[in-house]
Amino acid sequence: MGENTLTVNTLDLVKSASKELDKAYEKITLLQAVVSDKKKAKKIKKSAELLEAANLAIKSLELTLK
């Protein structure tokens, strides 16, 4: 019984993390649109790529936990 509770709690955390990453990705995408400095734009693009990769990993974990 404890293992099921742990899985459900972990799944809730994973879903919450995924939602927050989606929000962060949206903000970074908006930021990309307004930044004109090439170095900053490159860093922002890299951040967006890392967020996207993290979100894919979390969604994969979510599927595994279901």
PyMOL Python script that loads the backbone (N, CA, C, O; Angstrom):
from pymol import cmd

cmd.read_pdbstr("""\
ATOM      1  N   MET A   1       0.820  -1.196   0.000  1.00  0.00           N
ATOM      2  CA  MET A   1       0.000   0.000   0.000  1.00  0.00           C
ATOM      3  C   MET A   1       0.864   1.259   0.000  1.00  0.00           C
ATOM      4  O   MET A   1       0.543   2.227  -0.690  1.00  0.00           O
ATOM      5  N   GLY A   2       1.940   1.257   0.755  1.00  0.00           N
ATOM      6  CA  GLY A   2       2.826   2.417   0.814  1.00  0.00           C
ATOM      7  C   GLY A   2       3.466   2.718  -0.517  1.00  0.00           C
ATOM      8  O   GLY A   2       3.675   3.884  -0.853  1.00  0.00           O
ATOM      9  N   GLU A   3       3.783   1.689  -1.284  1.00  0.00           N
ATOM     10  CA  GLU A   3       4.411   1.885  -2.592  1.00  0.00           C
ATOM     11  C   GLU A   3       3.456   2.593  -3.547  1.00  0.00           C
ATOM     12  O   GLU A   3       3.879   3.453  -4.320  1.00  0.00           O
ATOM     13  N   ASN A   4       2.176   2.243  -3.501  1.00  0.00           N
ATOM     14  CA  ASN A   4       1.187   2.914  -4.357  1.00  0.00           C
ATOM     15  C   ASN A   4       1.058   4.389  -3.997  1.00  0.00           C
ATOM     16  O   ASN A   4       0.955   5.240  -4.881  1.00  0.00           O
ATOM     17  N   THR A   5       1.064   4.691  -2.709  1.00  0.00           N
ATOM     18  CA  THR A   5       0.977   6.084  -2.261  1.00  0.00           C
ATOM     19  C   THR A   5       2.183   6.865  -2.742  1.00  0.00           C
ATOM     20  O   THR A   5       2.055   8.003  -3.195  1.00  0.00           O
ATOM     21  N   LEU A   6       3.363   6.250  -2.644  1.00  0.00           N
ATOM     22  CA  LEU A   6       4.592   6.898  -3.095  1.00  0.00           C
ATOM     23  C   LEU A   6       4.523   7.177  -4.594  1.00  0.00           C
ATOM     24  O   LEU A   6       4.919   8.252  -5.046  1.00  0.00           O
ATOM     25  N   THR A   7       4.024   6.220  -5.359  1.00  0.00           N
ATOM     26  CA  THR A   7       3.914   6.397  -6.810  1.00  0.00           C
ATOM     27  C   THR A   7       2.943   7.519  -7.146  1.00  0.00           C
ATOM     28  O   THR A   7       3.221   8.338  -8.022  1.00  0.00           O
ATOM     29  N   VAL A   8       1.807   7.564  -6.456  1.00  0.00           N
ATOM     30  CA  VAL A   8       0.822   8.611  -6.705  1.00  0.00           C
ATOM     31  C   VAL A   8       1.394   9.977  -6.347  1.00  0.00           C
ATOM     32  O   VAL A   8       1.221  10.937  -7.098  1.00  0.00           O
ATOM     33  N   ASN A   9       2.072  10.073  -5.212  1.00  0.00           N
ATOM     34  CA  ASN A   9       2.684  11.342  -4.813  1.00  0.00           C
ATOM     35  C   ASN A   9       3.762  11.767  -5.805  1.00  0.00           C
ATOM     36  O   ASN A   9       3.865  12.942  -6.155  1.00  0.00           O
ATOM     37  N   THR A  10       4.557  10.813  -6.251  1.00  0.00           N
ATOM     38  CA  THR A  10       5.602  11.117  -7.230  1.00  0.00           C
ATOM     39  C   THR A  10       4.982  11.566  -8.543  1.00  0.00           C
ATOM     40  O   THR A  10       5.465  12.504  -9.177  1.00  0.00           O
ATOM     41  N   LEU A  11       3.924  10.902  -8.944  1.00  0.00           N
ATOM     42  CA  LEU A  11       3.238  11.275 -10.184  1.00  0.00           C
ATOM     43  C   LEU A  11       2.688  12.696 -10.088  1.00  0.00           C
ATOM     44  O   LEU A  11       2.776  13.461 -11.049  1.00  0.00           O
ATOM     45  N   ASP A  12       2.125  13.052  -8.944  1.00  0.00           N
ATOM     46  CA  ASP A  12       1.634  14.420  -8.742  1.00  0.00           C
ATOM     47  C   ASP A  12       2.770  15.430  -8.854  1.00  0.00           C
ATOM     48  O   ASP A  12       2.606  16.483  -9.471  1.00  0.00           O
ATOM     49  N   LEU A  13       3.910  15.120  -8.267  1.00  0.00           N
ATOM     50  CA  LEU A  13       5.071  16.012  -8.347  1.00  0.00           C
ATOM     51  C   LEU A  13       5.559  16.148  -9.784  1.00  0.00           C
ATOM     52  O   LEU A  13       5.909  17.240 -10.232  1.00  0.00           O
ATOM     53  N   VAL A  14       5.578  15.035 -10.493  1.00  0.00           N
ATOM     54  CA  VAL A  14       6.031  15.046 -11.883  1.00  0.00           C
ATOM     55  C   VAL A  14       5.098  15.899 -12.739  1.00  0.00           C
ATOM     56  O   VAL A  14       5.560  16.689 -13.563  1.00  0.00           O
ATOM     57  N   LYS A  15       3.790  15.745 -12.548  1.00  0.00           N
ATOM     58  CA  LYS A  15       2.825  16.545 -13.310  1.00  0.00           C
ATOM     59  C   LYS A  15       2.999  18.029 -13.006  1.00  0.00           C
ATOM     60  O   LYS A  15       2.942  18.863 -13.910  1.00  0.00           O
ATOM     61  N   SER A  16       3.210  18.354 -11.748  1.00  0.00           N
ATOM     62  CA  SER A  16       3.404  19.742 -11.338  1.00  0.00           C
ATOM     63  C   SER A  16       4.676  20.316 -11.962  1.00  0.00           C
ATOM     64  O   SER A  16       4.683  21.446 -12.450  1.00  0.00           O
ATOM     65  N   ALA A  17       5.742  19.532 -11.942  1.00  0.00           N
ATOM     66  CA  ALA A  17       7.012  19.978 -12.532  1.00  0.00           C
ATOM     67  C   ALA A  17       6.857  20.206 -14.029  1.00  0.00           C
ATOM     68  O   ALA A  17       7.400  21.165 -14.577  1.00  0.00           O
ATOM     69  N   SER A  18       6.126  19.335 -14.677  1.00  0.00           N
ATOM     70  CA  SER A  18       5.909  19.465 -16.113  1.00  0.00           C
ATOM     71  C   SER A  18       5.149  20.749 -16.435  1.00  0.00           C
ATOM     72  O   SER A  18       5.479  21.440 -17.398  1.00  0.00           O
ATOM     73  N   LYS A  19       4.143  21.067 -15.641  1.00  0.00           N
ATOM     74  CA  LYS A  19       3.381  22.307 -15.857  1.00  0.00           C
ATOM     75  C   LYS A  19       4.278  23.530 -15.680  1.00  0.00           C
ATOM     76  O   LYS A  19       4.199  24.483 -16.455  1.00  0.00           O
ATOM     77  N   GLU A  20       5.126  23.497 -14.660  1.00  0.00           N
ATOM     78  CA  GLU A  20       6.026  24.630 -14.420  1.00  0.00           C
ATOM     79  C   GLU A  20       7.043  24.775 -15.546  1.00  0.00           C
ATOM     80  O   GLU A  20       7.375  25.892 -15.944  1.00  0.00           O
ATOM     81  N   LEU A  21       7.536  23.659 -16.056  1.00  0.00           N
ATOM     82  CA  LEU A  21       8.477  23.720 -17.175  1.00  0.00           C
ATOM     83  C   LEU A  21       7.790  24.266 -18.426  1.00  0.00           C
ATOM     84  O   LEU A  21       8.397  25.014 -19.192  1.00  0.00           O
ATOM     85  N   ASP A  22       6.535  23.894 -18.632  1.00  0.00           N
ATOM     86  CA  ASP A  22       5.783  24.441 -19.772  1.00  0.00           C
ATOM     87  C   ASP A  22       5.681  25.964 -19.666  1.00  0.00           C
ATOM     88  O   ASP A  22       5.861  26.677 -20.653  1.00  0.00           O
ATOM     89  N   LYS A  23       5.389  26.453 -18.455  1.00  0.00           N
ATOM     90  CA  LYS A  23       5.289  27.900 -18.237  1.00  0.00           C
ATOM     91  C   LYS A  23       6.630  28.579 -18.495  1.00  0.00           C
ATOM     92  O   LYS A  23       6.692  29.619 -19.151  1.00  0.00           O
ATOM     93  N   ALA A  24       7.697  27.988 -17.978  1.00  0.00           N
ATOM     94  CA  ALA A  24       9.034  28.562 -18.166  1.00  0.00           C
ATOM     95  C   ALA A  24       9.403  28.581 -19.646  1.00  0.00           C
ATOM     96  O   ALA A  24       9.982  29.550 -20.136  1.00  0.00           O
ATOM     97  N   TYR A  25       9.067  27.513 -20.348  1.00  0.00           N
ATOM     98  CA  TYR A  25       9.367  27.441 -21.781  1.00  0.00           C
ATOM     99  C   TYR A  25       8.629  28.543 -22.549  1.00  0.00           C
ATOM    100  O   TYR A  25       9.197  29.167 -23.445  1.00  0.00           O
ATOM    101  N   GLU A  26       7.371  28.775 -22.195  1.00  0.00           N
ATOM    102  CA  GLU A  26       6.601  29.844 -22.838  1.00  0.00           C
ATOM    103  C   GLU A  26       7.257  31.203 -22.609  1.00  0.00           C
ATOM    104  O   GLU A  26       7.350  32.018 -23.528  1.00  0.00           O
ATOM    105  N   LYS A  27       7.712  31.442 -21.375  1.00  0.00           N
ATOM    106  CA  LYS A  27       8.353  32.720 -21.055  1.00  0.00           C
ATOM    107  C   LYS A  27       9.658  32.884 -21.817  1.00  0.00           C
ATOM    108  O   LYS A  27       9.956  33.971 -22.313  1.00  0.00           O
ATOM    109  N   ILE A  28      10.433  31.821 -21.914  1.00  0.00           N
ATOM    110  CA  ILE A  28      11.699  31.896 -22.642  1.00  0.00           C
ATOM    111  C   ILE A  28      11.440  32.114 -24.129  1.00  0.00           C
ATOM    112  O   ILE A  28      12.179  32.846 -24.787  1.00  0.00           O
ATOM    113  N   THR A  29      10.413  31.495 -24.651  1.00  0.00           N
ATOM    114  CA  THR A  29      10.063  31.694 -26.059  1.00  0.00           C
ATOM    115  C   THR A  29       9.698  33.147 -26.320  1.00  0.00           C
ATOM    116  O   THR A  29      10.099  33.720 -27.333  1.00  0.00           O
ATOM    117  N   LEU A  30       8.937  33.744 -25.405  1.00  0.00           N
ATOM    118  CA  LEU A  30       8.595  35.163 -25.537  1.00  0.00           C
ATOM    119  C   LEU A  30       9.845  36.032 -25.440  1.00  0.00           C
ATOM    120  O   LEU A  30       9.992  37.008 -26.175  1.00  0.00           O
ATOM    121  N   LEU A  31      10.733  35.671 -24.534  1.00  0.00           N
ATOM    122  CA  LEU A  31      11.973  36.423 -24.358  1.00  0.00           C
ATOM    123  C   LEU A  31      12.827  36.364 -25.616  1.00  0.00           C
ATOM    124  O   LEU A  31      13.451  37.355 -25.997  1.00  0.00           O
ATOM    125  N   GLN A  32      12.854  35.205 -26.256  1.00  0.00           N
ATOM    126  CA  GLN A  32      13.617  35.056 -27.500  1.00  0.00           C
ATOM    127  C   GLN A  32      13.146  36.054 -28.551  1.00  0.00           C
ATOM    128  O   GLN A  32      13.948  36.574 -29.326  1.00  0.00           O
ATOM    129  N   ALA A  33      11.866  36.314 -28.573  1.00  0.00           N
ATOM    130  CA  ALA A  33      11.293  37.188 -29.596  1.00  0.00           C
ATOM    131  C   ALA A  33      11.714  38.646 -29.430  1.00  0.00           C
ATOM    132  O   ALA A  33      11.724  39.401 -30.402  1.00  0.00           O
ATOM    133  N   VAL A  34      12.063  39.049 -28.203  1.00  0.00           N
ATOM    134  CA  VAL A  34      12.372  40.465 -27.982  1.00  0.00           C
ATOM    135  C   VAL A  34      13.858  40.771 -27.803  1.00  0.00           C
ATOM    136  O   VAL A  34      14.250  41.937 -27.812  1.00  0.00           O
ATOM    137  N   VAL A  35      14.679  39.753 -27.644  1.00  0.00           N
ATOM    138  CA  VAL A  35      16.110  39.976 -27.424  1.00  0.00           C
ATOM    139  C   VAL A  35      16.806  40.167 -28.766  1.00  0.00           C
ATOM    140  O   VAL A  35      16.639  39.373 -29.691  1.00  0.00           O
ATOM    141  N   SER A  36      17.586  41.234 -28.848  1.00  0.00           N
ATOM    142  CA  SER A  36      18.281  41.517 -30.104  1.00  0.00           C
ATOM    143  C   SER A  36      19.781  41.201 -30.027  1.00  0.00           C
ATOM    144  O   SER A  36      20.420  41.000 -31.060  1.00  0.00           O
ATOM    145  N   ASP A  37      20.343  41.157 -28.829  1.00  0.00           N
ATOM    146  CA  ASP A  37      21.759  40.836 -28.655  1.00  0.00           C
ATOM    147  C   ASP A  37      21.987  39.369 -29.034  1.00  0.00           C
ATOM    148  O   ASP A  37      21.354  38.474 -28.473  1.00  0.00           O
ATOM    149  N   LYS A  38      22.890  39.127 -29.984  1.00  0.00           N
ATOM    150  CA  LYS A  38      23.088  37.766 -30.498  1.00  0.00           C
ATOM    151  C   LYS A  38      23.600  36.795 -29.433  1.00  0.00           C
ATOM    152  O   LYS A  38      23.173  35.641 -29.396  1.00  0.00           O
ATOM    153  N   LYS A  39      24.508  37.250 -28.569  1.00  0.00           N
ATOM    154  CA  LYS A  39      25.036  36.374 -27.521  1.00  0.00           C
ATOM    155  C   LYS A  39      23.929  35.984 -26.539  1.00  0.00           C
ATOM    156  O   LYS A  39      23.807  34.822 -26.151  1.00  0.00           O
ATOM    157  N   LYS A  40      23.138  36.964 -26.150  1.00  0.00           N
ATOM    158  CA  LYS A  40      22.039  36.690 -25.227  1.00  0.00           C
ATOM    159  C   LYS A  40      20.995  35.789 -25.881  1.00  0.00           C
ATOM    160  O   LYS A  40      20.453  34.890 -25.238  1.00  0.00           O
ATOM    161  N   ALA A  41      20.721  36.030 -27.140  1.00  0.00           N
ATOM    162  CA  ALA A  41      19.747  35.216 -27.866  1.00  0.00           C
ATOM    163  C   ALA A  41      20.205  33.761 -27.941  1.00  0.00           C
ATOM    164  O   ALA A  41      19.403  32.834 -27.834  1.00  0.00           O
ATOM    165  N   LYS A  42      21.517  33.582 -28.128  1.00  0.00           N
ATOM    166  CA  LYS A  42      22.069  32.231 -28.202  1.00  0.00           C
ATOM    167  C   LYS A  42      21.915  31.509 -26.851  1.00  0.00           C
ATOM    168  O   LYS A  42      21.569  30.328 -26.807  1.00  0.00           O
ATOM    169  N   LYS A  43      22.174  32.233 -25.756  1.00  0.00           N
ATOM    170  CA  LYS A  43      22.024  31.659 -24.420  1.00  0.00           C
ATOM    171  C   LYS A  43      20.559  31.325 -24.129  1.00  0.00           C
ATOM    172  O   LYS A  43      20.250  30.293 -23.533  1.00  0.00           O
ATOM    173  N   ILE A  44      19.683  32.201 -24.554  1.00  0.00           N
ATOM    174  CA  ILE A  44      18.248  31.972 -24.337  1.00  0.00           C
ATOM    175  C   ILE A  44      17.795  30.752 -25.136  1.00  0.00           C
ATOM    176  O   ILE A  44      17.011  29.940 -24.646  1.00  0.00           O
ATOM    177  N   LYS A  45      18.287  30.628 -26.352  1.00  0.00           N
ATOM    178  CA  LYS A  45      17.925  29.474 -27.182  1.00  0.00           C
ATOM    179  C   LYS A  45      18.407  28.184 -26.523  1.00  0.00           C
ATOM    180  O   LYS A  45      17.686  27.186 -26.504  1.00  0.00           O
ATOM    181  N   LYS A  46      19.623  28.204 -25.984  1.00  0.00           N
ATOM    182  CA  LYS A  46      20.166  27.024 -25.306  1.00  0.00           C
ATOM    183  C   LYS A  46      19.311  26.685 -24.077  1.00  0.00           C
ATOM    184  O   LYS A  46      19.043  25.513 -23.810  1.00  0.00           O
ATOM    185  N   SER A  47      18.891  27.699 -23.342  1.00  0.00           N
ATOM    186  CA  SER A  47      18.026  27.487 -22.177  1.00  0.00           C
ATOM    187  C   SER A  47      16.704  26.856 -22.593  1.00  0.00           C
ATOM    188  O   SER A  47      16.197  25.958 -21.919  1.00  0.00           O
ATOM    189  N   ALA A  48      16.158  27.320 -23.687  1.00  0.00           N
ATOM    190  CA  ALA A  48      14.897  26.769 -24.188  1.00  0.00           C
ATOM    191  C   ALA A  48      15.066  25.305 -24.570  1.00  0.00           C
ATOM    192  O   ALA A  48      14.194  24.478 -24.303  1.00  0.00           O
ATOM    193  N   GLU A  49      16.194  24.993 -25.196  1.00  0.00           N
ATOM    194  CA  GLU A  49      16.461  23.605 -25.584  1.00  0.00           C
ATOM    195  C   GLU A  49      16.603  22.714 -24.355  1.00  0.00           C
ATOM    196  O   GLU A  49      16.096  21.593 -24.337  1.00  0.00           O
ATOM    197  N   LEU A  50      17.289  23.209 -23.332  1.00  0.00           N
ATOM    198  CA  LEU A  50      17.456  22.434 -22.102  1.00  0.00           C
ATOM    199  C   LEU A  50      16.122  22.225 -21.389  1.00  0.00           C
ATOM    200  O   LEU A  50      15.847  21.137 -20.884  1.00  0.00           O
ATOM    201  N   LEU A  51      15.304  23.257 -21.352  1.00  0.00           N
ATOM    202  CA  LEU A  51      13.976  23.129 -20.745  1.00  0.00           C
ATOM    203  C   LEU A  51      13.126  22.111 -21.495  1.00  0.00           C
ATOM    204  O   LEU A  51      12.417  21.304 -20.894  1.00  0.00           O
ATOM    205  N   GLU A  52      13.209  22.167 -22.793  1.00  0.00           N
ATOM    206  CA  GLU A  52      12.430  21.242 -23.611  1.00  0.00           C
ATOM    207  C   GLU A  52      12.879  19.799 -23.361  1.00  0.00           C
ATOM    208  O   GLU A  52      12.049  18.897 -23.251  1.00  0.00           O
ATOM    209  N   ALA A  53      14.181  19.590 -23.274  1.00  0.00           N
ATOM    210  CA  ALA A  53      14.709  18.254 -23.004  1.00  0.00           C
ATOM    211  C   ALA A  53      14.296  17.763 -21.612  1.00  0.00           C
ATOM    212  O   ALA A  53      13.924  16.603 -21.437  1.00  0.00           O
ATOM    213  N   ALA A  54      14.367  18.657 -20.637  1.00  0.00           N
ATOM    214  CA  ALA A  54      13.962  18.296 -19.277  1.00  0.00           C
ATOM    215  C   ALA A  54      12.482  17.940 -19.238  1.00  0.00           C
ATOM    216  O   ALA A  54      12.082  16.997 -18.556  1.00  0.00           O
ATOM    217  N   ASN A  55      11.684  18.687 -19.959  1.00  0.00           N
ATOM    218  CA  ASN A  55      10.252  18.423 -19.975  1.00  0.00           C
ATOM    219  C   ASN A  55       9.951  17.081 -20.640  1.00  0.00           C
ATOM    220  O   ASN A  55       9.070  16.353 -20.183  1.00  0.00           O
ATOM    221  N   LEU A  56      10.657  16.750 -21.693  1.00  0.00           N
ATOM    222  CA  LEU A  56      10.477  15.447 -22.333  1.00  0.00           C
ATOM    223  C   LEU A  56      10.833  14.314 -21.374  1.00  0.00           C
ATOM    224  O   LEU A  56      10.147  13.293 -21.321  1.00  0.00           O
ATOM    225  N   ALA A  57      11.903  14.504 -20.624  1.00  0.00           N
ATOM    226  CA  ALA A  57      12.312  13.486 -19.655  1.00  0.00           C
ATOM    227  C   ALA A  57      11.255  13.320 -18.567  1.00  0.00           C
ATOM    228  O   ALA A  57      10.939  12.202 -18.162  1.00  0.00           O
ATOM    229  N   ILE A  58      10.721  14.428 -18.107  1.00  0.00           N
ATOM    230  CA  ILE A  58       9.701  14.377 -17.057  1.00  0.00           C
ATOM    231  C   ILE A  58       8.421  13.735 -17.583  1.00  0.00           C
ATOM    232  O   ILE A  58       7.787  12.958 -16.869  1.00  0.00           O
ATOM    233  N   LYS A  59       8.034  14.042 -18.804  1.00  0.00           N
ATOM    234  CA  LYS A  59       6.828  13.428 -19.368  1.00  0.00           C
ATOM    235  C   LYS A  59       7.023  11.932 -19.576  1.00  0.00           C
ATOM    236  O   LYS A  59       6.082  11.152 -19.430  1.00  0.00           O
ATOM    237  N   SER A  60       8.234  11.539 -19.915  1.00  0.00           N
ATOM    238  CA  SER A  60       8.548  10.115 -20.044  1.00  0.00           C
ATOM    239  C   SER A  60       8.422   9.429 -18.676  1.00  0.00           C
ATOM    240  O   SER A  60       7.872   8.333 -18.568  1.00  0.00           O
ATOM    241  N   LEU A  61       8.929  10.081 -17.660  1.00  0.00           N
ATOM    242  CA  LEU A  61       8.818   9.547 -16.294  1.00  0.00           C
ATOM    243  C   LEU A  61       7.358   9.434 -15.896  1.00  0.00           C
ATOM    244  O   LEU A  61       6.954   8.463 -15.257  1.00  0.00           O
ATOM    245  N   GLU A  62       6.572  10.424 -16.273  1.00  0.00           N
ATOM    246  CA  GLU A  62       5.130  10.412 -15.966  1.00  0.00           C
ATOM    247  C   GLU A  62       4.459   9.185 -16.593  1.00  0.00           C
ATOM    248  O   GLU A  62       3.650   8.514 -15.952  1.00  0.00           O
ATOM    249  N   LEU A  63       4.805   8.905 -17.845  1.00  0.00           N
ATOM    250  CA  LEU A  63       4.238   7.723 -18.509  1.00  0.00           C
ATOM    251  C   LEU A  63       4.671   6.432 -17.824  1.00  0.00           C
ATOM    252  O   LEU A  63       3.886   5.492 -17.702  1.00  0.00           O
ATOM    253  N   THR A  64       5.915   6.393 -17.382  1.00  0.00           N
ATOM    254  CA  THR A  64       6.429   5.216 -16.693  1.00  0.00           C
ATOM    255  C   THR A  64       5.699   4.984 -15.380  1.00  0.00           C
ATOM    256  O   THR A  64       5.432   3.841 -15.008  1.00  0.00           O
ATOM    257  N   LEU A  65       5.378   6.061 -14.679  1.00  0.00           N
ATOM    258  CA  LEU A  65       4.713   5.941 -13.380  1.00  0.00           C
ATOM    259  C   LEU A  65       3.249   5.553 -13.493  1.00  0.00           C
ATOM    260  O   LEU A  65       2.674   5.020 -12.544  1.00  0.00           O
ATOM    261  N   LYS A  66       2.639   5.814 -14.645  1.00  0.00           N
ATOM    262  CA  LYS A  66       1.204   5.505 -14.803  1.00  0.00           C
ATOM    263  C   LYS A  66       0.943   4.042 -14.862  1.00  0.00           C
ATOM    264  O   LYS A  66      -0.208   3.625 -14.992  1.00  0.00           O
TER     265      LYS A  66
END
""", "prot")
cmd.dss("prot")
cmd.show_as("cartoon", "prot")
cmd.util.cbc("prot")
cmd.orient("prot")
